[in-house]
Amino acid sequence: MEFLKAYLDYAVFGILGLMGFIALWITFERFFYYRSVKWQEFSHHEHLNIALSRNLTSLSIIGANAPYVGLLGTVLGILITFYDLGQGHDLDTGAIMLGLALALKATAAGIAIAIPSIMFYNGLVRKVDVINAQYRAMQDGKRDLSA
């Protein structure tokens, strides 16, 4: 229990920090890719769609699971708080409230990672839809000219 007590915050915030870094990296990578993609050069719609949607699943996974990582940290923090209270044989409400408040910071951090991740994911999916629509319109225009 002492090991968990000593390293819980480092583990939870380390994982959430890594998730946030990866989410930001994917967001910037996709943003710059979408700005430079030459969608007119793709021979088939599905090849374009595969290229455009690369890494978006990872961004969605981070957004969906960051609150759970934070919640796990909160639950473990609460367990540690109750364990310490049980070992001390006293019911100090100040200690209980402090332990619970400190445990909740993990959930807040998880939500703070999840909200922007999902916002970025939705924005990037919208950009994929726009580029796909432009590609289909270009393909339809070529077919009209050849007819």
NORMO-V37405 format. One record per pair of residues at least 24 apart in sequence whose ideal C-beta (glycine too) atoms are under 6 Angstrom apart, sorted by the first residue. I is the first residue (numbers start at 1). J is the second residue. If there is no record, write none. Layout:
i->{I/I}
j->{J/J}
//
This chain:
i->{1/5/8/12/12/15/16/16/16/19/19/19/20/23/23/23/26/26/26/27/30/34/39/39/48/52/52/53/59/60/62/63/63/63/63/66/66/66/67/67/67/69/70/70/70/70/71/73/74/74/74/74/77/78}
j->{83/80/76/73/106/69/69/109/113/62/66/113/113/59/62/117/55/58/59/120/124/127/131/135/135/128/131/128/121/121/117/114/117/118/121/110/113/114/110/111/114/110/106/107/109/110/107/106/103/104/106/107/103/103}
//
